[in-house]
């Protein structure tokens, strides 16, 4: 019943989101078409097209917003979600939706979709949706503060972790979770824990669930104890009570994702980004930029190819085996910047290595040609990697792509940098590669990128790459 009520609330919130989005769409038309022409006739001398043309596009707008709202999991339980996170979800929906709408207008040649209208619509929709989320939170806090709309919670297990959970729940009363007490799992004779009563032992759990109003049971147990409480979890299932298991692995720093394989529940531990929609957008960005770059830069690519060919003997491209996602091998393409037999002379210049660890970097490498030195200075030798991005071996932003020999010398903790596709640029580049003489510093930057990945982080790195390249700070 409680789950059905939560779904019903979610449907009403979804309906309100779409109504507010439609209102922002119509208000943006009115403000731009009528008010703006009166207040700022110099900037907006004419009105927009009739409202009828815009109404024809409104169903598509609502469809785009529905897709984004659902994929952002906006309608899951928000009891324990911070306002900052919920606001960020709304901002992403509005920004991505507006970009999708602008792209649709451009592809379909909808001349009535003006930029001022789209900007005004996005601002109004953002204000409306953020105000709605804030209003819902304030209303929920008031209702829960009045003793309504709460869920009762029982904790099974008395240990330091269960006490911590109790303190966290009590510190956030606006979550609407009401702790009714503890059930001991190991014969503890305490009568009170964290100012809450101990209602009995494990054997008394069925009777406790029958005589108490319990909505959720938190099992906070060791892995050994979990097998002993299988019947208790099944009992919660039979009674329609939500059972939650608090998992603690002291040496494991990973996000936990619950998945399903043909009805079989899978508990997944992952240290890499797992949200499908942002990763999908990341791939779309890779495709769009790589295709556009290869087309627009084709004259420059031909010019560089000619300079490399005339500058020294050998092929135009240098093709080397590198490691991609989880160690997969691929052929990385670069403009050749060294003499033909550079690989065979590595031992001769090993003493010039400026990096501690398995990687090799030398600013005054004698194997680099004159043309190659110029290309490296402005990272122009890496432009052919746009093809690697296009075919999916690399991404625009990601960890530095290592060679297999380097990976073989990795320590175990360093291999996690292979858990995301390598990139043409990354934190390791915009931080100034020439200044990073410690190989572990490179690894830590790559891991920091993986642990904190978001589309916004990718955008910031791409924007920081431009001045890094122009100032030659990204040169190897």
C-alpha positions in Angstrom: 0.0 0.0 0.0 2.8 2.4 0.9 4.6 1.6 -2.3 1.5 2.2 -4.4 0.9 5.5 -2.6 4.5 6.6 -3.3 4.0 5.8 -7.0 0.7 7.8 -7.0 2.6 10.8 -5.6 5.3 10.3 -8.2 2.7 10.4 -11.0 1.2 13.6 -9.6 4.7 15.2 -9.5 5.4 14.1 -13.0 2.1 15.6 -14.2 2.9 18.9 -12.3 6.4 19.0 -14.0 4.8 18.7 -17.5 2.1 21.3 -16.7 4.8 23.7 -15.5 6.9 23.1 -18.5 4.0 23.7 -20.8 3.2 26.9 -18.9 6.8 28.1 -19.2 6.6 27.4 -23.0 3.5 29.4 -23.4 4.6 32.2 -21.1 7.9 32.5 -23.0 6.0 33.0 -26.3 3.8 35.7 -24.7 6.7 37.5 -23.1 8.8 37.5 -26.2 6.0 38.2 -28.7 4.1 40.9 -26.8 5.9 42.2 -23.7 9.4 42.3 -25.2 8.3 44.2 -28.3 6.7 46.9 -26.1 9.5 47.2 -23.6 12.5 46.7 -25.9 11.4 47.7 -29.4 15.0 48.3 -30.5 16.0 44.7 -29.7 12.7 43.0 -30.6 11.0 45.1 -33.3 8.6 42.4 -34.4 6.3 39.8 -32.8 6.8 36.1 -33.0 4.9 33.8 -35.4 1.3 33.1 -34.3 0.8 30.9 -31.2 -0.7 28.1 -33.4 2.7 27.3 -34.9 4.3 26.9 -31.4 1.4 24.8 -30.1 2.1 22.2 -32.8 5.6 21.7 -31.3 4.4 21.5 -27.7 3.7 17.7 -27.7 7.3 17.1 -28.8 8.6 19.4 -26.0 6.6 17.4 -23.4 7.9 14.1 -24.9 11.5 15.3 -24.7 11.0 16.5 -21.1 9.3 13.2 -20.1 12.2 11.2 -21.5 14.7 13.3 -19.6 12.8 13.3 -16.4 12.3 9.6 -16.3 15.9 8.8 -17.3 17.2 11.1 -14.6 15.2 8.9 -12.1 13.4 12.1 -11.0 10.5 10.1 -9.7 12.3 7.8 -7.3 12.0 8.4 -3.6 13.6 11.8 -2.7 13.3 11.5 1.1 17.1 11.2 1.6 18.2 13.2 -1.4 19.8 16.6 -0.8 18.2 19.7 -2.3 21.5 20.4 -4.1 21.4 17.1 -5.9 17.7 17.4 -6.8 18.4 21.0 -8.2 21.3 19.7 -10.2 19.0 17.0 -11.7 16.5 19.7 -12.7 19.2 21.9 -14.3 20.5 18.9 -16.4 16.9 18.2 -17.6 16.3 21.8 -18.6 19.7 22.3 -20.3 19.7 19.0 -22.2 16.0 19.4 -23.1 16.6 22.9 -24.5 19.6 21.7 -26.5 17.6 18.8 -27.9 14.8 21.3 -28.8 17.3 23.6 -30.5 18.8 20.7 -32.5 15.3 19.6 -33.6 14.5 23.1 -34.7 17.8 23.3 -36.7 17.4 19.9 -38.4 13.7 20.5 -39.3 14.4 24.1 -40.3 11.8 25.5 -37.9 12.4 29.2 -38.5 10.0 30.3 -35.8 12.2 28.7 -33.1 14.3 31.8 -32.2 17.2 31.8 -29.8 15.7 34.5 -27.5 12.5 32.4 -27.2 14.5 29.2 -26.3 16.6 31.0 -23.7 13.5 32.6 -22.2 11.7 29.2 -22.1 14.7 27.5 -20.5 15.0 30.2 -17.8 11.2 30.1 -17.0 11.1 26.4 -16.9 14.1 26.2 -14.6 12.5 28.7 -12.3 9.2 27.0 -12.3 10.6 23.5 -11.7 13.1 24.6 -9.0 10.3 26.5 -7.2 8.1 23.4 -7.4 10.8 21.1 -5.9 11.5 23.6 -3.1 7.8 24.0 -2.4 7.3 20.2 -2.3 10.1 19.9 0.2 8.8 22.6 2.4 5.3 21.1 2.3 6.7 17.6 3.1 8.7 18.9 6.0 5.6 20.7 7.4 3.5 17.5 7.0 6.1 15.2 8.6 6.7 17.7 11.4 3.0 17.4 12.1 3.4 13.7 12.6 2.0 12.7 9.2 3.4 10.9 6.1 6.2 9.1 7.9 7.5 5.5 7.7 8.3 3.5 10.8 11.7 1.8 10.8 13.1 -1.1 12.9 16.8 -1.9 13.1 17.9 -5.5 13.5 21.4 -5.8 14.9 23.2 -3.8 17.6 26.7 -2.7 16.7 28.6 0.4 15.9 27.2 0.6 12.4 23.6 0.2 13.5 24.1 3.0 16.0 25.5 5.2 13.3 22.5 4.5 11.1 20.2 5.4 14.0 22.1 8.7 14.6 21.9 9.6 10.9 18.2 9.0 10.7 17.5 10.9 13.9 19.6 13.8 12.6 17.3 14.1 9.5 13.7 14.2 10.7 12.6 15.7 7.4 13.3 12.3 5.8 10.0 11.1 7.3 11.6 8.0 8.9 10.5 7.2 12.5 12.7 4.8 14.4 10.7 2.6 16.8 13.6 0.5 18.2 16.2 -2.2 17.9 16.1 -6.0 17.7 19.2 -7.7 19.0 20.9 -10.4 16.8 23.6 -11.7 19.2 21.9 -12.0 22.6 22.8 -8.4 23.8 20.8 -7.7 27.0 20.8 -3.9 26.6 17.4 -2.3 27.3 18.1 0.9 25.3 20.4 1.9 22.5 20.7 5.5 21.2 17.8 6.4 23.5 15.6 3.8 21.6 14.1 0.7 23.2 15.4 -2.8 22.5 12.2 -4.6 21.6 13.6 -8.2 21.8 15.9 -10.8 20.3 16.0 -12.3 16.8 13.6 -15.1 17.8 11.0 -12.6 18.8 11.1 -10.7 15.4 7.9 -12.4 14.0 5.9 -11.4 17.1 7.4 -7.9 17.0 6.3 -7.4 13.4 2.8 -8.6 14.2 2.2 -6.3 17.2 4.1 -3.2 16.0 3.4 -1.0 13.0 6.6 -1.5 10.9 7.1 -0.2 7.4 10.8 -1.0 7.0 13.3 -3.3 8.6 17.0 -2.5 8.4 19.2 -5.5 8.8 22.6 -4.2 10.0 24.6 -7.5 10.3 27.9 -9.1 9.5 28.2 -11.2 6.4 28.1 -14.3 8.6 25.0 -13.3 10.4 23.1 -12.5 7.1 22.8 -16.3 6.3 21.2 -16.8 9.7 18.5 -14.2 9.0 17.3 -15.5 5.7 14.0 -16.5 7.2 13.6 -13.1 8.7 14.0 -11.4 5.3 11.5 -13.9 3.8 9.1 -13.1 6.7 9.3 -9.4 5.8 8.5 -10.2 2.2 5.5 -12.3 3.2 4.1 -9.5 5.4 4.7 -6.8 2.7 7.3 -5.0 4.8 10.3 -3.5 3.0 13.5 -5.2 4.1 16.8 -3.3 3.7 20.3 -4.8 4.2 23.1 -2.4 5.2 26.3 -3.6 3.6 29.7 -2.6 5.0 33.0 -3.7 3.4 35.7 -1.7 5.3 38.3 -1.9 2.4 35.9 -1.5 -0.5 35.2 2.0 -1.8 32.6 1.5 -4.4 29.0 2.4 -5.4 26.4 -0.3 -5.0 23.9 -0.8 -7.8 21.1 -3.3 -7.6 20.4 -4.9 -11.0 18.4 -7.8 -12.2 19.2 -10.8 -14.6 16.0 -12.5 -15.7 14.5 -12.2 -12.2 17.7 -12.9 -10.4 18.8 -9.9 -8.2 22.4 -8.9 -8.6 24.2 -6.6 -6.1 26.8 -4.8 -8.2 29.8 -3.0 -6.8 31.4 -0.5 -9.1 33.9 2.3 -8.9 33.2 3.6 -12.4 30.3 5.7 -13.6 27.2 3.6 -14.2 24.4 6.1 -15.1 23.4 5.0 -18.6 22.0 8.3 -19.8 25.0 10.6 -19.0 27.3 7.9 -20.6 25.0 7.9 -23.6 25.3 11.7 -23.9 29.1 11.4 -23.5 29.2 9.0 -26.5 26.9 11.3 -28.5 29.3 14.2 -27.8 32.3 12.1 -28.9 30.6 11.2 -32.2 29.5 14.8 -32.9 32.9 16.4 -32.1 35.0 13.7 -33.9 32.9 13.8 -37.1 32.8 17.6 -37.1 36.5 17.8 -36.3 37.5 15.4 -39.1 35.4 17.3 -41.6 36.3 20.8 -40.7 40.0 20.1 -40.0 40.6 18.0 -43.1 42.6 20.8 -44.9 44.8 21.2 -41.8 45.2 17.4 -41.6 46.3 17.3 -45.2 48.8 20.2 -44.6 50.3 18.5 -41.6 50.5 15.2 -43.4 52.5 16.9 -46.2 54.8 18.6 -43.7 55.5 15.3 -41.9 56.2 13.5 -45.2 58.5 16.2 -46.5 60.2 16.8 -43.1 61.7 13.3 -42.7 61.8 9.8 -44.1 59.0 7.5 -43.1 55.2 7.2 -42.9 52.9 10.1 -42.1 51.1 8.3 -39.3 52.6 6.7 -36.3 50.4 3.7 -35.3 51.0 2.2 -31.8 49.2 -0.5 -29.8 47.6 1.1 -26.7 45.3 -0.1 -24.0 41.7 1.0 -23.9 38.8 0.0 -21.6 39.8 -2.7 -19.1 43.0 -3.5 -21.0 41.5 -4.0 -24.6 44.2 -3.4 -27.2 43.7 -0.9 -30.0 45.8 0.9 -32.6 46.3 4.6 -31.7 46.9 7.0 -34.6 49.2 10.0 -34.3 51.1 12.1 -36.8 54.7 10.8 -36.7 56.9 13.2 -34.7 60.0 11.0 -34.4 62.5 9.3 -36.7 61.4 6.0 -38.2 63.4 3.7 -36.0 62.7 5.6 -32.7 61.3 2.5 -30.9 64.6 0.7 -31.3 66.6 3.6 -29.8 64.6 3.8 -26.6 67.4 2.3 -24.5 69.8 4.9 -25.9 67.7 7.7 -24.5 66.4 6.0 -21.3 68.6 8.2 -19.2 66.7 11.2 -20.3 63.4 10.0 -18.8 61.9 12.6 -16.5 59.1 10.5 -15.1 59.4 8.1 -12.2 57.6 4.8 -13.0 56.9 2.7 -16.1 56.1 5.6 -18.4 58.8 7.4 -20.5 58.7 11.2 -21.1 61.6 13.4 -22.1 61.3 17.1 -23.2 64.6 17.0 -25.0 64.2 13.6 -26.8 66.7 13.6 -29.7 64.5 11.2 -31.7 61.9 14.0 -32.2 62.1 15.6 -35.7 61.9 19.4 -36.3 58.4 19.2 -37.6 57.5 16.8 -34.8 58.7 19.2 -32.2 56.4 21.9 -33.6 53.4 19.5 -33.8 54.0 18.3 -30.2 54.2 21.9 -28.9 50.6 22.5 -29.9 49.4 18.9 -29.6 48.6 18.8 -33.4 50.2 15.4 -33.6 47.2 14.0 -31.7 44.5 15.2 -34.2 44.3 11.7 -35.9 43.0 10.4 -32.6 39.7 11.9 -33.6 39.3 8.7 -35.7 39.9 6.6 -32.6 37.2 8.5 -30.8 34.8 8.0 -33.8 35.2 4.3 -33.8 34.9 4.0 -30.1 38.4 3.1 -28.9 38.8 6.4 -27.2 36.8 9.3 -25.8 37.4 13.0 -26.1 38.0 13.1 -22.3 39.5 10.3 -20.2 42.6 8.8 -18.7 45.9 8.8 -20.7 46.1 5.8 -23.1 49.0 3.6 -21.9 51.1 1.1 -23.9 50.8 -2.6 -22.9 54.4 -2.7 -21.6 53.6 0.1 -19.2 50.4 -1.7 -18.0 52.4 -4.9 -17.3 54.4 -3.0 -14.8 51.4 -1.4 -13.0 50.8 -2.0 -9.4 47.3 -3.5 -8.7 45.8 -0.2 -7.5 47.0 1.5 -10.7 45.1 -0.8 -13.0 41.8 0.9 -12.1 42.6 3.7 -14.5 41.7 1.3 -17.3 38.1 1.2 -16.1 37.2 4.0 -18.4 38.0 4.7 -22.0 41.2 6.7 -22.5 40.8 10.3 -23.8 42.5 12.7 -26.1 42.6 15.1 -23.1 42.0 14.8 -19.4 43.0 16.1 -16.0 46.5 14.9 -16.7 46.7 17.3 -19.7 45.1 20.4 -18.3 47.1 20.1 -15.1 50.3 20.5 -17.1 51.9 17.2 -18.2 55.4 18.7 -18.4 55.2 19.5 -14.7 54.1 16.0 -13.6 57.4 14.1 -13.0 55.8 11.6 -10.7 54.0 8.8 -12.5 51.8 8.2 -9.4 50.6 11.8 -9.8 49.3 10.9 -13.3 47.6 7.9 -12.0 46.0 9.8 -9.1 44.7 12.4 -11.6 43.1 9.7 -13.7 41.5 8.0 -10.7 40.2 11.4 -9.5 38.6 11.9 -12.9 37.0 8.5 -12.7 35.7 8.9 -9.2 34.3 12.4 -9.9 33.1 11.9 -13.5 30.2 13.9 -14.8 29.3 15.6 -18.1 30.0 18.9 -16.5 33.5 17.7 -15.6 34.1 16.7 -19.2 32.9 20.1 -20.4 35.2 21.9 -18.0 38.2 19.8 -19.1 37.5 20.4 -22.7 37.3 24.2 -22.1 40.5 24.2 -20.1 42.2 22.1 -22.9 42.0 25.0 -25.4 44.2 27.5 -23.5 46.5 24.6 -22.4 47.1 23.7 -26.0 47.5 27.3 -27.3 50.0 28.1 -24.5 51.8 24.8 -25.2 51.3 23.7 -21.6 50.0 20.4 -22.9 53.1 19.6 -24.8 54.9 16.4 -24.1 
